Amino acid sequence: MQIPFNKPYIAGKELEYIKDVVTRGKISGNGYYTQLCHDFFQQRYGFKKCLLTTSCTDALEMAAILCDIQLGDEVIMPSYTFVSTANAFVLRGARIVFADSRADHPGIDEDKIEELITNRTKAIVPVHYAGVACDMDKIMALASKYNLFVVEDAAQAMDSFYKGRPLGGIGHFGCFSFHETKNIQCGEGGMLVINDERFLRRSEIIWEKGTNRAEFFRGEVNKYGWVDIGSSFLPSDIIAAYQYAQLENLDIIQNRRKEIWNTYLENLNLHESDFFFKLPAIPDYATNNAHMFYLVCQDGEFRNKLLIRLKEKGIGAVFHYLSLHKSEFYRNKNAGRELQNTDRYSDCLIRLPFFYELTQENISYLTKEIKSFIKELKHYCL
Ligand SMILES: *Cc1c(COP(=O)(O)O)cnc(C)c1O
């Protein structure tokens, strides 16, 4: 049996909507389907303002501009995250101060943030790893105590909640990804959510290449021009059309993904496995949006051997992240503090295949292989 790591979900109406955009004849950004997508998110989650972007990376870059990051400003974030979380701020001249992950979860350790704050600190960037919320009350309290911005990297956190509040809607800004590995996808895509009223106008200008074109299209000004810095952060309406077909099926997608997640949990919740790996933990203040299923193995050797075994059996399990504080690009710029939990997740975490069409048979097959691998190891140990 061959089980890929990911297979993008196709809702069914993507091509129909793309054809409609082509027929309408307005194909550039901020068109008919872009508006439908914005309205969908604003209505469903009560987000103040949404702007589709060409990636979460772009949404993070927009957030860094909106935070007015200057050369030498410090930004606190976990080291256990994707490159773009940091890169977006480095592009503005920031120095990244990496915080360790929690012992019980790969997300940032909220209790280790305050000791990293200096008078140069400008922002905190929590990453909702696996779509599981960081403890946002703690982070927002620090932000208001020290007058900092909070940019939620909610790339993995679509349709997930913290104490009933949608992720991406709590910090000053929220950044989502619609990359093909995410729950809702359009190949490459993303969205910036603006929760702070002060930035409603400027966000739209940065989005439209530093111009007030959006105001012009609404008839608020009779000519548009260069009013600020910006870039071309908005996707073509073709992308938005594809995306809208996905959004119409959001509940169907989410329900199926949760079923898959629970099937994994039931299958892998083995008494004997506890010694070899830990299952994902979800704090009581967070929901599970079934973005991924991962195991934290007892050590790196076990993780790597298991990866090889699964690969031999046609199973596309993967690992991530190479921690950013030890990366080729940043290790010399970093303060050199030890980040033990980060290193542990980097060495020991394994992601199992996860996509809409994954079947019960796939999961049974996969579980059987993991069980037999453990059995062999136990045989060795005894
Ligand atoms: C996927 C991901 C990103 C990048 O998203 P793109 O849309 O590919 O730019 C950033 N941060 C995290 C945590 C991610 O998982």
The ligand as a Gaussian input file, in Angstrom:
#p B3LYP/6-31G(d) Opt

LIG

0 1
 C        2.660000      26.702000       6.252000
 C        3.228000      27.619000       7.274000
 C        3.723000      28.902000       6.950000
 C        3.893000      29.375000       5.538000
 O        2.732000      29.413000       4.808000
 P        2.818000      29.760000       3.238000
 O        1.389000      29.974000       2.888000
 O        3.413000      28.568000       2.569000
 O        3.635000      30.987000       3.081000
 C        4.133000      29.735000       7.976000
 N        4.080000      29.347000       9.261000
 C        3.652000      28.119000       9.614000
 C        3.604000      27.755000      11.058000
 C        3.218000      27.213000       8.626000
 O        2.812000      26.000000       8.995000

